[in-house]
Amino acid sequence: MQFFIPFAASEAQAQRILKRISDNLRAYGYPLNQGFFYQVSYLFEGAVVSDTVGEASCQNNEIVLAIFRQSEEYLICTYSRGVTWGTPMVAQCKDVQLATAFNSE
């Protein structure tokens, strides 16, 4: 899957949105040094669930706009969790069953 940001009308707009998300997460102390992901399946409240960029999150039913990876966790960002305010939803790496990165092409 080629990298994209949902609802972005152009590559330039996608880059501006990505910068805003990154700046917000860094303000909360997340270093964001391990790339962007398209999808992550993980254990949540006793069941394996999946969050995918461009689809509704299983945790808050908002569209997932970005997923980042850190050394110990995946950061799942929706409008009200990590994009415009607040911290992202977190999936611990130990709970992740499958993660799909965006293509680097």
Backbone torsions as a table, in degrees:
resi	resn	phi	psi	omega
1	MET	NA	131.1	177.8
2	GLN	-77.8	139.4	-178.4
3	PHE	-56.0	137.2	173.8
4	PHE	-155.0	161.5	171.7
5	ILE	-117.3	121.6	179.9
6	PRO	-55.5	142.1	176.9
7	PHE	75.0	-4.8	177.3
8	ALA	-74.1	130.2	-176.9
9	ALA	-84.3	-15.5	-179.0
10	SER	-152.8	166.9	176.5
11	GLU	-62.1	-39.3	179.2
12	ALA	-62.8	-42.9	178.8
13	GLN	-66.2	-40.0	177.6
14	ALA	-59.5	-42.0	179.4
15	GLN	-66.1	-37.3	177.2
16	ARG	-66.0	-42.0	178.8
17	ILE	-65.1	-44.0	178.6
18	LEU	-59.9	-41.4	177.9
19	LYS	-64.0	-41.3	179.2
20	ARG	-63.1	-44.1	178.4
21	ILE	-62.5	-47.8	-179.4
22	SER	-60.0	-44.4	179.2
23	ASP	-61.9	-42.4	179.4
24	ASN	-62.8	-44.9	-179.3
25	LEU	-66.5	-40.2	177.9
26	ARG	-63.0	-35.4	177.8
27	ALA	-62.1	-27.3	176.4
28	TYR	-89.7	3.2	174.9
29	GLY	93.8	12.7	177.3
30	TYR	-89.3	123.9	-176.1
31	PRO	-75.4	-22.2	177.3
32	LEU	52.5	61.8	-174.9
33	ASN	-117.6	10.3	-175.3
34	GLN	-126.9	21.4	170.2
35	GLY	97.4	176.8	-177.1
36	PHE	-109.7	142.7	-177.8
37	PHE	-123.8	148.4	179.1
38	TYR	-86.3	-39.3	-173.8
39	GLN	-150.6	147.2	175.2
40	VAL	-142.9	131.2	175.6
41	SER	-110.4	131.5	-173.0
42	TYR	-153.5	164.7	178.3
43	LEU	-79.7	124.3	-179.8
44	PHE	-140.0	117.7	180.0
45	GLU	51.8	42.6	174.2
46	GLY	85.7	1.1	179.6
47	ALA	-131.4	152.2	174.6
48	VAL	-84.1	124.3	179.9
49	VAL	-125.9	165.5	178.5
50	SER	-129.1	139.0	170.0
51	ASP	-117.7	134.5	-175.6
52	THR	-132.1	135.5	176.5
53	VAL	-57.7	129.8	179.5
54	GLY	93.6	-4.4	179.8
55	GLU	-121.7	163.7	179.7
56	ALA	-66.4	135.8	178.1
57	SER	-72.3	144.1	177.0
58	CYS	-71.1	-18.4	-176.9
59	GLN	-88.8	-38.7	-176.8
60	ASN	-134.2	4.7	176.3
61	ASN	64.6	14.5	173.2
62	GLU	-93.5	156.7	178.1
63	ILE	-65.5	130.6	175.6
64	VAL	-75.3	122.5	-178.9
65	LEU	-97.8	-26.8	-180.0
66	ALA	-162.9	149.9	173.0
67	ILE	-131.1	124.6	179.0
68	PHE	-114.0	158.3	175.8
69	ARG	-120.3	137.6	169.8
70	GLN	-117.2	-179.8	-175.5
71	SER	-60.6	-36.2	-175.0
72	GLU	-116.8	-1.9	-174.9
73	GLU	-157.9	158.9	172.1
74	TYR	-104.4	138.9	-179.8
75	LEU	-107.4	116.2	-176.4
76	ILE	-103.6	117.1	-171.9
77	CYS	-110.4	126.1	172.1
78	THR	-122.6	175.6	-176.6
79	TYR	-49.8	-50.1	-176.1
80	SER	-94.1	0.3	179.4
81	ARG	-129.6	84.2	174.2
82	GLY	104.9	-16.4	-178.8
83	VAL	-95.0	-61.9	-177.5
84	THR	-97.0	-28.3	176.1
85	TRP	-163.6	171.5	176.2
86	GLY	70.6	173.0	179.7
87	THR	-90.7	155.7	179.5
88	PRO	-73.1	165.8	169.9
89	MET	-75.4	148.7	-173.1
90	VAL	-124.0	135.0	169.8
91	ALA	-117.7	117.6	179.5
92	GLN	-67.9	138.9	-179.6
93	CYS	-54.9	-35.5	179.9
94	LYS	-64.2	-21.2	-179.4
95	ASP	-97.6	-5.3	-176.1
96	VAL	-80.9	128.4	178.2
97	GLN	-91.1	-38.0	-177.0
98	LEU	-155.3	139.2	174.9
99	ALA	-136.7	134.6	-178.7
100	THR	-117.3	116.6	179.1
101	ALA	-81.5	155.8	170.7
102	PHE	-66.8	150.4	173.8
103	ASN	-62.1	147.7	178.7
104	SER	-91.4	2.1	-177.6
105	GLU	-73.7	NA	NA
